[in-house]
Amino acid sequence: MKSKSNEHPRNPPDQPGPSVPRNFVPLQHSPEPVLERPRTRGLDDYLIFTSPCSFTAYVPDSLIQRAMAMAERALPNEFIGLCAGQVFRDDRGRYLVVAGIIPDLGARTAPGRVETTADSEFATRQSLAALFPDCVPVGWCHSHVGIGAFFSMADRQNQATWSKDYHIGIVVDARLRELAVFRGPEAQKLERADAQAGDPADAAVSRKGASPPGRRSRSARRLQRALTSLARFVKNPRALFSKLTSPRLIPLLFAIQAIQAALLLFLVFG
C-alpha cells in the first residue's frame, strides 16, 4: 500500500526528528501560483495528456524515460516520488507542465509495495524545493513491477489526498514499458493526445479510439506473464514444487486425488 503522499511530519516534543520550518504549510493549504503563458510556447518535446473537460498535462518525453530508468533501478521493488511542476493559464483555461520527478530515497520498498514515511517525504519535499525553486509539488509518481500501469485501490486512496483538480499521479511499469496518468482526487485517467508509435506510453495510454492496440497490449501482457512464469519454473522448479506442497494446498491436493480415485472406480466398475 502506498502511503499518502501529502502527509507531513509532525514531531512530538519528546521525540527527535528533523526541524520543520515555520513557513512549511501542507500542500492542500499552500499557495500554488497560476502563471499566465500561452501553451504553444516551448512545449514541442512534451507528451500531452488530456481529459474530456479540456484539462491538459504536459510531461517531457525525457522525464518519462527517466521515470522508467528509476523504475528499472528499483527492481524488483517499486519506487515512489514527487512530481514538480507549474500551473499555467491561457485563453483555453488552466494547464499543467511537469518539470521533474524527485524519488523518495527513504521510502520503505518491497516487491509489490512501497510506503513513504513522514521524515522521508519531508526530505523529498526539501529536495524538490532546492532542485526546482520555481516549481511546486503537483503530484506523485510510482512504479509497478510486471502487472501493468493502472491505479490500484491503494493508489486511488493515495490520489484522493491530492485535493486540486490539476494534481496528477503517474504510474509506470518498466518491465512492460507502460505508462498511465491520472488527475485530481477522483483519479480521472487522462488520455494521450499525441501518441506516436514506438514510445513507451503507447501500450497503456493511447489516442482515444485506438482500441485494437489496447487489446493487443492486454494479450501481450498475458503472454509475457505466462512466459515469465514458465521461465521461472524452468530456472527453479523446486520453488514451484514447494508452493504446490505448501500446507495451504495440501487439502486441495488430497481432494484432487479423491476425485481421481472416484472417477477411476466409476470407470472400472461402471
N, C-alpha and C positions, 0 to 999 in steps of 0.2 A: 504493500500500500504506500502510495506516495504521500509525503507529508504535505500539509498546507503550506504552499509556497509564499504566502504573505503573512505568516505568523512572525512575531518579532520577539527577541529575547527580553524577558523581564526578570532581572536578577534579584532574588530575595536579599534583604540586607545582610543576612547571616551566611550567605553563600558567595564564594568568589566567582568572578566572571568578567567578561570584557566590559569596559565602561561604555555606556551609551550616551552619545552627545545629547545636550539639552534640546537641540533642534531636530532630533530624529523623530519622524512622525510616521505612523502606519500608512501603508500605501493608499488605502481607501480614503484617507483623510488628507493626503499630501497634495499640494497644488501641482497640477500637471499642465504646463502651458500648451496652448494650441496656437501654432505659428501659422502665419499667412504665407503660402507658397503654392504656385501652380504645380500640379503633379506631373507635368510634362518635362520638368527640368531635372536632369541628372539621374534619371531612373531607367536608363537603357538596359543595364545588365541585371535587372531585378526580375524575380519571379513575381507574378501578380496573382493574388488570391482574392476572390470577391464573394459577396453574399447577395441574395435576392433584394435586400434592402439598400443596395448600392454602396455598402461598406467595402473598402478596398485596403488590403495589406500588401506592402511591397517588401520582399525579402531578397537580399542579394544572393545570386546563384553561388557565389564563393562561400557565403555563410552556410548554405545548405551542405556544401561539400565539407566544410569544417565540422558541422554537426555530425555528419556521417563519420568523419575521422574520429571525433570524440567518442561516438558510439562503438566504433571498432576497437579503439584503445581500451575501452572499459570492459570488453567481452572477457569472460562470459557473463559479467554483471551488467546492470543498467547504469545509466548516468542521468544526472539531473542538473539543471542550471537555470539562470535567469536570463530573460531577453531584455536588452537595452534598445531604446528607440525613441522616436519623436512623433508627436501627433501634429498633423498639419490640416489646414483648411483652405479650400479654394471655392470657386463658384459651383462646383459639383458636390460640395459637402466636405466632411472630415475624412481623412485617410491616415493610415499608419505606415511609418517607414521603420523597419527593424535595422538596427546598426550593428548589433553584436550579440553573442551568447557567452555568458560567463559561467563556466561549470562550477558546481558546488563541490569543492575538493574535500570537504569534511563530512559529506553525506554518508550515511550508512548504506552500503550497497551489497547486493547479493543477486544471484540469478533469479529473475522474475520479481525483484523487489528493490526499491530504493526509497530512502527516507532521510529528509534533512533534519537537522537539529536547529534549535533557536540560535546557538552560537555559530554554527556553520553558515546559516543563511544570513546572519548579520555580517559575517566576514565577506560573504559573496556580494552583499549589497554595498559594502565599503569598496570592494574591488570594482564594482560597476561604476560607482561614483568617481573613482580615481581614473579608470580607463576611458570612461565616456562622460566627461564632465558636462557636455551639452545635452545629455540624454536622461531619461528616467526609466525605471523598471516598467515594462509594458506587457509582461507575461512570463511564461516559463517554457522550458524545453526539457524533454526527457526521451529516453530510448526504450524500445522493446527488443527482445532477443529472439528472432526467428518465428514470431507469431503474427507479424504484420503491424502496420501503422494504423491504430484506431485508439479510441478512448475507452478504457475500461470504466467500471463503476467508480473505482477509487480515483481514476483520472478526472472523471466528471465532478466528483465531490471536491477535488482539489481546484478544478477550474471554477467552481461556484464561489470560491473565496476571492476570486478576482472580480471586483464589482463593476468595473467600467465596461461599456459595450465594445470598446476597442482593445481590451486586454485579450491577448491571444495565448494559446497553448499549442506548441509544436511537438509532434511525436515522430521519431524516425526509427526505422529498423534497418541496421547496417547489413545484416545478413541477407535480407530480402530486397534491399535497396528501395525501401518505401518511405513515403513522407505523407503526413496529413497535418492540417492546420485547422484549429478551432478558435472561436472567439466568443467573448462575453461570458457571464456567469451561467448562461444556458448551454454553453458548449456547442454553439452552432457550427457545423462543419462548413468550411469555406471551399469553394470550387476553384480549380486552377483556370485562369483566364488566358494563359499564354502557353499552353502545353506544347512541347516540341518533342519529337521522337528522340529517344536516346538518353534523356536526362533522368535522374533517379526519382523524380517526383511522379513520373507518368503512371507508375503501377498503382498508386493509391489515390492521387489527386489529379484528375484529368479534366479536359474540357467537357462542359455539360453536353450530354447526348452521346458520349463515346462509351456506350455500354459494352460493345463487343470486346474492346481491350480490357475492360474491367473483369469480364467473365474469364478471359484467358488468364488474367493475373491470378484469379482465385484458383483456377485449375493448376496453374504453375506452382502456386504456393502449396497446394495439397500434394502434388507430385514431389516437390522438394522435401516436404516433411516426411513423406514415405521413404524417399531415398536416404534421407538423413538417418531415420530410424534403422533402416536396413544396414547402412554403413556402420552405425554404432554396434549393431548385433554382430556383424562380421568381424569388427575390430575387437569386440569384447563380449563374446557370447555368454560368459559366466554372469555378467551383470544382468542380462535379460533372464537367465535361469534363476538367479537369486530373487528377482522380482516375482517370477512365477511361483516360487516356493516360499514366498513370504507368508507369515501367519494369517494375514487377512485373506489370502487367496486359497488357502488350504481347503476350507469348506466348499468353495466353488469347484475346486478340482475333484473333491470327493463326489459332489453332485453330478459332475460330468461323467465320472466313471460309473456312477449308479445308473445314469440314463443309458450309457453304452451297454452295460450288463443287461438291463431290461430289454433293450432292442435286440440283443443277441439271443436272449431266451425266447423272445417272441418269434424270431426268425427260425429258431431251431424247433420249437415245439408248436408253433403255429397258433 
